[in-house]
Amino acid sequence: MSKKKEEQQRQDKIQQEISRIHLPRGKETFGIIEQRLGGSRMRVRCLDSKTRVCRIPGRLTRKLWVREGDIVIVEPWEYGGDEKGDVIYKYTPTQIFFLKKKGQLKQLADFEEF
């Protein structure tokens, strides 16, 4: 394959990835993973100024791999929503750049300072 064709396919993949960005709906919120606690649980600092102990639901355990510092979408639990939640989605670096550029993560700059 020629280099131009490979480059075009890579650009198409990035555009496709950007066009399908999942945004928080309803009670969902953005969060940053602070600490892994083990057993698919982690401490997440959410952009609604709360720190939650979140888990990865069973249907996503093998699909969703996260590390400290990743930006994710957190869905608070119906009961105990201020303390616990589920990690629903993890953003790729390209998606994070796009969200920052579009202004979706304005609060994130203030958040990372402390």
C-alpha positions as CSV (number, residue, x, y, z in Angstrom):
1,M,0.0,0.0,0.0
2,S,1.2,3.5,-0.7
3,K,2.1,5.9,2.0
4,K,-0.6,8.4,0.9
5,K,-3.3,5.7,1.1
6,E,-2.1,4.6,4.6
7,E,-2.1,8.2,5.8
8,Q,-5.6,8.8,4.4
9,Q,-6.9,5.7,6.2
10,R,-5.4,6.9,9.4
11,Q,-7.0,10.3,9.0
12,D,-10.4,8.7,8.2
13,K,-10.1,6.5,11.4
14,I,-9.4,9.6,13.5
15,Q,-12.3,11.5,12.0
16,Q,-14.6,8.5,12.6
17,E,-13.5,8.3,16.2
18,I,-14.1,12.0,16.8
19,S,-17.5,12.0,15.2
20,R,-18.8,9.4,17.6
21,I,-17.8,11.0,20.9
22,H,-20.0,9.9,23.8
23,L,-21.1,12.8,26.0
24,P,-22.6,12.6,29.5
25,R,-26.4,12.4,29.6
26,G,-28.7,13.0,32.5
27,K,-27.0,12.3,35.8
28,E,-23.7,11.2,34.1
29,T,-20.6,13.4,34.7
30,F,-17.0,13.6,33.6
31,G,-14.3,12.3,36.0
32,I,-10.6,11.7,36.4
33,I,-9.3,8.5,37.8
34,E,-7.2,9.3,40.9
35,Q,-6.3,5.9,42.3
36,R,-6.9,2.2,41.4
37,L,-8.2,0.3,44.5
38,G,-8.2,-3.2,43.0
39,G,-11.0,-5.5,42.1
40,S,-12.2,-3.3,39.2
41,R,-12.7,-0.4,41.7
42,M,-11.2,3.0,41.6
43,R,-11.4,6.4,43.2
44,V,-12.6,9.0,40.7
45,R,-12.7,12.8,41.1
46,C,-15.8,14.0,39.3
47,L,-16.3,17.4,37.8
48,D,-19.3,18.0,40.0
49,S,-16.8,18.4,42.8
50,K,-17.3,15.0,44.4
51,T,-15.0,12.1,44.9
52,R,-16.6,8.7,44.3
53,V,-15.5,5.1,44.6
54,C,-16.5,3.7,41.2
55,R,-16.4,0.3,39.7
56,I,-16.4,-1.1,36.1
57,P,-19.7,-2.9,35.5
58,G,-19.5,-6.6,34.7
59,R,-20.5,-6.1,31.0
60,L,-17.4,-3.9,30.5
61,T,-14.7,-5.6,32.7
62,R,-12.8,-7.1,29.7
63,K,-13.5,-4.3,27.3
64,L,-12.6,-1.3,29.4
65,W,-9.0,-0.9,30.7
66,V,-8.3,2.2,32.7
67,R,-5.3,3.8,34.4
68,E,-4.7,6.7,36.8
69,G,-5.2,10.0,35.0
70,D,-7.7,8.7,32.4
71,I,-10.8,10.8,31.7
72,V,-14.0,8.8,32.0
73,I,-17.8,9.2,32.2
74,V,-19.2,8.3,35.6
75,E,-22.8,7.4,36.3
76,P,-23.6,7.9,40.0
77,W,-25.6,5.2,41.7
78,E,-29.3,5.8,42.4
79,Y,-28.7,5.2,46.1
80,G,-25.4,6.5,47.6
81,G,-24.8,8.5,44.4
82,D,-22.6,11.0,46.2
83,E,-20.1,8.3,47.2
84,K,-20.4,5.5,44.6
85,G,-20.8,5.2,40.8
86,D,-20.1,3.2,37.7
87,V,-17.5,4.0,35.0
88,I,-19.4,3.9,31.7
89,Y,-16.9,5.2,29.1
90,K,-13.2,6.0,28.8
91,Y,-11.9,8.7,26.4
92,T,-9.0,8.2,24.0
93,P,-6.3,11.0,23.8
94,T,-7.7,12.1,20.4
95,Q,-11.2,12.5,21.9
96,I,-9.9,14.4,24.9
97,F,-8.1,16.9,22.6
98,F,-11.3,17.3,20.6
99,L,-13.4,17.9,23.7
100,K,-11.0,20.5,25.1
101,K,-11.0,22.2,21.7
102,K,-14.8,22.3,21.6
103,G,-15.0,23.6,25.2
104,Q,-16.6,20.6,26.8
105,L,-13.8,20.2,29.3
106,K,-13.3,23.8,30.4
107,Q,-13.6,22.9,34.0
108,L,-10.8,20.3,33.6
109,A,-8.1,23.0,33.4
110,D,-9.1,24.4,36.8
111,F,-9.5,20.9,38.1
112,E,-6.0,19.7,37.3
113,E,-4.3,22.6,39.1
114,F,-4.7,21.2,42.6
